[in-house]
Amino acid sequence: AHNNHAYLKLLLLQDVDDTAREVEDLVSEGPPVPSFRTTLALAHLRSGKPKEALQVIMLEDKLPAIYQGDGDKSVCAAVLWANGKKEIALELSQTIKRENLLPQEAALLAPIK
């Protein structure tokens, strides 16, 4: 529940810095849950740290298949795009069902073309 609340705050750009610190604690203390990593990646992205966001979602220079939800995929695609990995971001964005996204998640995909 705490992760979901933090994710929504980040999507809405509310208390980004404080929320980013909370999410870092959550990820370091909690189990390795993909949605926690996605929230941390979003926190870094919203804080203007795209390289740190990329480090959170990647595993051995590859995007692992653990990100199954469309919301998670939208964050991953935005992070990839922000780091110049445009081809991978575009491919991933094409697998996302936009009707399953919150408007703020869909907005993350707007630059990806």
MARVEX-108373 format. One line per 5 residues: number of its first residue (from 1); their letters; for each residue x, y, z of N, C-alpha, C. Coordinates in Angstrom, 2 decimals. Each point is the difference from the previous one (the first is absolute). Layout:
<nodes>
NUM = A = X:Y:Z:X:Y:Z:X:Y:Z ~ ...
</nodes>
This chain:
<nodes>
1 = AHNNH = 0.82:-1.19:0.00:-0.82:1.19:0.00:0.86:1.26:0.00 ~ 1.10:-0.05:0.74:0.89:1.17:0.07:0.61:0.28:-1.38 ~ 0.38:-1.06:-0.71:0.56:0.17:-1.34:-1.03:0.62:-0.95 ~ -1.23:-0.47:0.08:-1.05:0.53:-0.88:-0.24:1.49:0.25 ~ -0.01:0.39:1.26:-0.19:1.40:0.35:1.16:0.84:-0.53
6 = AYLKL = 1.21:-0.48:0.16:1.18:0.71:-0.50:-0.04:0.11:-1.52 ~ -0.40:-1.07:-0.66:-0.07:-0.01:-1.47:-0.98:1.07:-0.49 ~ -1.16:0.06:0.63:-0.99:1.01:-0.39:0.50:1.42:0.26 ~ 0.66:0.21:1.13:0.55:1.32:0.28:1.02:0.41:-1.05 ~ 0.83:-0.94:-0.42:1.00:0.29:-1.01:-0.65:0.28:-1.36
11 = LLLQD = -1.01:-0.78:-0.35:-0.70:0.26:-1.26:-0.60:1.40:-0.02 ~ -0.50:0.42:1.16:-0.64:1.31:0.11:0.99:1.13:0.31 ~ 1.28:-0.35:0.06:1.06:0.96:0.30:-0.19:0.69:1.35 ~ -0.43:-0.76:1.00:-0.21:0.53:1.35:1.13:-0.46:0.92 ~ 0.63:0.93:0.67:1.06:-0.31:0.97:1.04:-0.97:-0.57
16 = VDDTA = 0.49:0.31:-1.19:0.88:-0.93:-0.71:1.25:-0.35:0.80 ~ 0.68:0.99:0.57:1.26:-0.28:0.71:-0.22:-0.85:1.25 ~ -1.00:0.37:0.81:-0.29:-0.79:1.20:-0.46:-1.40:-0.36 ~ -0.83:-0.10:-1.01:-0.51:-1.31:-0.42:1.13:-0.85:-0.54 ~ 0.93:0.60:-0.72:1.15:-0.74:-0.53:0.81:-0.61:1.14
21 = REVED = 0.21:0.76:1.06:0.73:-0.54:1.16:-0.76:-1.16:0.65 ~ -1.31:0.14:0.12:-0.82:-1.07:0.58:0.10:-1.27:-0.84 ~ -0.04:0.16:-1.31:0.04:-1.17:-0.89:1.37:-0.66:0.05 ~ 1.06:0.78:0.11:1.33:-0.58:0.12:0.09:-0.89:1.24 ~ -0.57:0.48:1.10:-0.02:-0.81:1.23:-0.83:-1.26:-0.20
26 = LVSEG = -1.14:0.13:-0.63:-0.88:-1.13:-0.24:0.69:-1.07:-0.84 ~ 0.69:0.41:-1.04:0.68:-0.96:-0.88:1.17:-0.65:0.71 ~ 0.75:0.78:0.77:1.16:-0.58:0.68:-0.39:-0.93:1.13 ~ -1.14:0.25:0.64:-0.42:-0.82:1.15:-0.94:-1.14:-0.38 ~ -0.72:0.17:-1.10:-1.03:-0.97:-0.35:0.48:-1.08:-0.93
31 = PPVPS = -0.92:-0.88:-0.38:0.34:-1.07:-0.94:0.22:0.57:-1.41 ~ 0.68:-0.73:-0.87:0.28:0.48:-1.36:-1.24:-0.10:-0.90 ~ -0.96:0.86:0.23:-1.26:-0.01:-0.74:0.13:0.92:-1.21 ~ -0.35:-0.48:-1.20:0.14:0.84:-1.20:-0.70:1.36:0.11 ~ -1.20:0.03:0.57:-0.72:1.28:0.08:0.72:0.99:0.93
36 = FRTTL = 0.71:-0.49:1.01:0.79:0.89:0.85:1.13:0.63:-0.83 ~ 0.63:-0.81:-0.83:1.09:0.49:-0.84:-0.52:1.01:-1.02 ~ -1.18:-0.26:-0.53:-0.60:0.95:-0.95:-0.27:1.33:0.69 ~ -0.52:-0.05:1.22:-0.27:1.24:0.74:1.30:0.75:0.27 ~ 1.06:-0.71:0.36:1.28:0.65:0.22:0.53:0.60:-1.30
41 = ALAHL = -0.16:-0.70:-1.10:0.43:0.54:-1.30:-0.78:1.28:-0.33 ~ -1.29:-0.01:0.26:-0.82:1.19:-0.23:0.47:1.14:0.91 ~ 0.34:-0.31:1.24:0.49:1.03:0.92:1.27:0.64:-0.54 ~ 0.93:-0.82:-0.49:1.23:0.54:-0.57:-0.30:0.82:-1.25 ~ -0.87:-0.51:-0.84:-0.35:0.72:-1.23:-0.62:1.35:0.32
46 = RSGKP = -0.94:0.03:0.93:-0.66:1.25:0.40:0.96:0.95:0.70 ~ 1.08:-0.53:0.58:0.99:0.82:0.69:1.11:0.47:-0.95 ~ -0.16:-0.29:-1.28:1.01:0.41:-0.98:1.25:-0.84:0.00 ~ -0.14:-1.28:0.38:1.14:-0.92:0.06:-0.28:-1.21:-0.89 ~ -0.04:0.19:-1.31:-0.35:-1.13:-0.88:1.00:-1.15:0.03
51 = KEALQ = 1.28:0.29:0.20:0.99:-1.09:0.05:-0.22:-0.90:1.20 ~ -0.33:0.60:1.14:-0.30:-0.79:1.19:-1.27:-0.82:-0.21 ~ -0.97:0.59:-0.68:-1.24:-0.73:-0.30:0.30:-1.22:-0.87 ~ 0.88:0.18:-0.97:0.36:-1.11:-0.89:0.69:-1.12:0.77 ~ 0.87:0.36:0.93:0.70:-1.01:0.80:-0.97:-0.84:0.82
56 = VIMLE = -1.10:0.61:0.43:-0.98:-0.70:0.82:-0.74:-1.07:-0.80 ~ -0.33:0.29:-1.26:-0.84:-0.94:-0.76:0.80:-1.02:-0.80 ~ 1.27:0.27:-0.25:0.78:-0.90:-0.85:0.70:-1.08:0.81 ~ 0.26:-1.11:-0.65:0.73:-1.11:0.59:1.02:-0.46:-1.03 ~ 1.26:0.20:0.30:1.07:-0.37:-0.92:-0.23:0.62:-1.39
61 = DKLPA = -0.28:1.29:-0.03:-0.21:0.77:-1.23:-1.20:-0.45:-0.83 ~ -0.92:-0.72:0.61:-1.21:-0.42:-0.70:-1.21:0.32:0.87 ~ -1.12:0.25:-0.65:-1.25:0.21:0.72:-0.59:-1.38:0.28 ~ -0.03:-0.42:1.27:-0.52:-1.34:0.28:-1.51:-0.08:-0.24 ~ -0.46:-1.21:-0.21:-1.41:-0.24:-0.31:-0.90:0.05:1.22
66 = IYQGD = 0.53:0.48:1.13:-0.81:0.04:1.22:-1.06:1.09:-0.02 ~ 0.14:0.95:-0.93:-0.95:1.11:-0.07:-1.14:-0.39:-0.93 ~ -1.10:-0.47:0.58:-1.11:-0.52:-0.79:-1.17:0.97:-0.11 ~ -0.26:0.77:1.04:-1.13:0.91:-0.01:0.21:1.16:-0.95 ~ -1.09:0.50:-0.56:0.12:1.10:-0.96:0.52:1.27:0.66
71 = GDKSV = -0.36:0.25:1.26:0.53:1.16:0.71:1.50:-0.10:0.19 ~ 0.46:-1.18:0.42:1.44:-0.22:0.16:0.72:0.18:-1.33 ~ -0.58:-0.54:-1.04:0.62:0.12:-1.32:0.07:1.46:-0.47 ~ -1.02:0.80:0.34:0.02:1.41:-0.41:1.14:0.74:0.69 ~ 0.24:-0.29:1.27:1.11:0.62:0.71:1.32:-0.45:-0.62
76 = CAAVL = 0.12:-1.29:-0.25:1.24:-0.53:-0.59:0.26:0.63:-1.37 ~ -1.03:0.11:-0.81:0.16:0.61:-1.33:0.45:1.45:0.12 ~ -0.59:0.74:0.93:0.38:1.40:0.20:1.45:0.12:0.46 ~ 0.42:-0.90:0.87:1.38:0.00:0.49:0.96:-0.32:-1.14 ~ -0.33:-1.01:-0.78:0.85:-0.37:-1.13:0.12:1.17:-0.98
81 = WANGK = -1.12:0.64:-0.30:-0.02:1.14:-0.93:0.88:1.14:0.54 ~ -0.14:0.28:1.28:0.76:1.10:0.62:1.50:-0.26:-0.02 ~ 0.38:-1.26:-0.16:1.41:-0.37:-0.04:0.50:-0.27:-1.41 ~ -0.79:0.39:-1.00:0.44:-0.14:-1.38:-0.16:-1.38:-0.59 ~ -0.65:-0.90:0.72:-0.23:-1.36:-0.50:-1.35:-0.01:-0.71
86 = KEIAL = -0.06:0.78:-1.06:-1.27:0.29:-0.67:-0.62:-1.21:-0.69 ~ 0.81:-0.83:-0.62:-0.54:-1.16:-0.71:-0.66:-0.99:0.97 ~ 0.68:-0.27:1.11:-0.55:-0.91:1.01:-1.26:0.60:0.62 ~ 0.04:1.31:0.28:-1.16:0.68:0.58:-1.20:-0.08:-0.93 ~ 0.24:0.20:-1.28:-1.08:-0.06:-0.99:-0.59:-1.41:-0.07
91 = ELSQT = 0.86:-0.99:-0.04:-0.47:-1.39:-0.04:-0.84:-0.32:1.23 ~ 0.48:0.39:1.16:-0.73:-0.27:1.24:-1.33:0.75:0.00 ~ 0.00:1.24:-0.43:-1.23:0.79:0.02:-1.08:-0.60:-0.90 ~ 0.41:-0.70:-1.03:-0.96:-0.62:-0.91:-0.67:-1.23:0.61 ~ 0.51:-0.50:1.11:-0.61:-1.15:0.67:-0.98:0.43:1.09
96 = IKREN = -0.12:1.29:0.22:-0.82:0.53:1.09:-1.42:0.27:-0.47 ~ -0.97:-0.49:0.75:-1.40:0.28:-0.28:-0.35:1.31:0.67 ~ -0.11:1.05:-0.80:-0.22:1.35:0.54:-1.28:0.11:0.83 ~ -1.00:-0.81:-0.32:-1.27:0.07:0.74:0.15:-0.46:1.45 ~ 1.10:-0.68:0.31:0.25:-0.45:1.37:0.76:1.02:0.84
101 = LLPQE = 0.40:1.10:-0.61:0.84:0.97:0.69:-0.80:1.12:0.65 ~ 0.54:0.52:1.07:-0.49:1.25:0.56:0.43:1.12:-0.96 ~ -0.70:1.12:-0.03:0.40:1.09:-0.91:1.45:0.43:0.19 ~ 0.47:0.01:1.23:1.38:0.41:0.27:1.01:-1.02:-0.51 ~ -0.37:-1.27:0.02:0.88:-1.04:-0.58:0.05:0.15:-1.51
106 = AALLA = -1.16:0.25:-0.61:-0.04:0.21:-1.44:0.83:1.21:-0.41 ~ -0.01:1.03:0.84:0.78:1.21:-0.28:1.50:-0.29:-0.04 ~ 0.44:-0.99:0.76:1.41:-0.38:-0.03:0.42:-0.48:-1.38 ~ -0.96:-0.55:-0.74:0.28:-0.55:-1.33:-0.08:1.03:-1.12 ~ -0.51:1.19:0.30:-0.23:1.01:-1.03:1.22:0.31:-0.85
111 = PIK = 1.20:0.12:0.57:1.16:0.32:-0.83:0.48:-1.14:-0.91 ~ -0.44:-1.22:0.33:0.52:-1.18:-0.69:-0.73:-0.17:-1.33 ~ 0.75:0.22:-1.07:-0.58:-0.09:-1.35:0.99:-0.61:-0.96
</nodes>
